[in-house]
């Protein structure tokens, strides 16, 4: 039985990964800021699936939080075989409406934490000759749309670059790029969702199922839905200056109210 460590594990995509991996018989290390929710989740998954679940309260916007998760990834007696870097958040408002300190915090969580935890995890995985990392990005990575999109674009490029470097080592890396998923993400960001068309919403459990299949197939990039595959394909064909205008209008239409 293998062990998976999931950041941002108590809600949304992270919780869906926890449910799926537990049902497949993986032991879990669950990471989030809310210790109470972590322990409730751990008890439920243990009782339902009979797997071992560790809880690790940590805030990845802090040095202490990143170091705590990194220390667990360095453990050799109970090594982590799959890392899911899922922790993340969004901001309400355009660039100059958000304090720069908050933008830097986003980069800390979306970029620095992902880099450092990936680095620590794959070092041990390469020595063991097996393992996997899923870094959760977003389809926002493919359009020019502020710090959030830029940070997710970095996740995609970083993950695919490391995947190339580790080819043949037995360690697989994949960037996961979902679209709109029904989670707590938008509520926490203060973003209204009533004006988002129903066809754009994805189910978190189906998303995770598709992501795991793509990782097993050796993909370094997963856009796990035909609707968003089509949209991202069209984005690649569109001129960048036109994309900027569309992205801005879409953000005003489907973004904060």
Steps between C-alpha positions, in 0.01 A plus 500: 500500500632842405469838670370820342544850643237755398517873573178698522336169588188602690285634216441496127753329275727409792217326684403319178857372464490382862174310445619337180845402625357365826248289308792363294674392822768768533606623842470879524672804644250786497627859512290812559476794739186387688601225744142429610383436144810292432430271796134459408597413145770257616257315729241468224748367244659259746166360613365467147805357323719351775808697398744694718458877491746753642400862550749782457364848575712747301464839335699495175509878488750485789856374525404280793222335303717421198776364722256277691368339183851473358615316812222243454599452136856427611391215729655171392319253725157583353582667168250695294443338159258759358500875570197707403580872520145633506503787753407831343265797501376792292460875550198717442569805290734620228876529548518842667194420714696231687774589753842400370557303820206277406637452149835394646323256732337345195840452338629345823224236498463442126866516400753487784321231700441292186865527397641416841264212576546354152877525537496320834256233389663407169847475652386206712281357225788496252718312750222241541439484126129572522246767594277771365416869543179671391520879508155655474501797263203637304378573148566860607865412429430530127359853494648835610300563816687655794710347774282191541530400135870587493571287806313205350687544170820473702373176658437350155840598358685395815328162520551412136864606520570282803308211340737523202805509728385188688392297197605138542552531876171336598368834633203654320392865523180649366339844502122476543302783339131500598243758405216609729449236771228509765709555812545759777762681289276774360320560830831546683616744232177698526420425137139472385412187298134553406600645164718202398320278243410152622691327219828645628484324837693179566446234767802464732480120528484451123783747459719299737413173328611643166815649654612169649447326166708766326781458755493124447530561125815704558358838400678811627195721437138415571199705391245243611181588316411519128341843545815654642726307262313672217523842665873470568555385142323810371702719737825373347382614156384846608730807477637604841371859478149375426524252787580780743180683412287185514653398832433842650136503384449141616644587839256788535210281387574184698714646776436700820181703532 
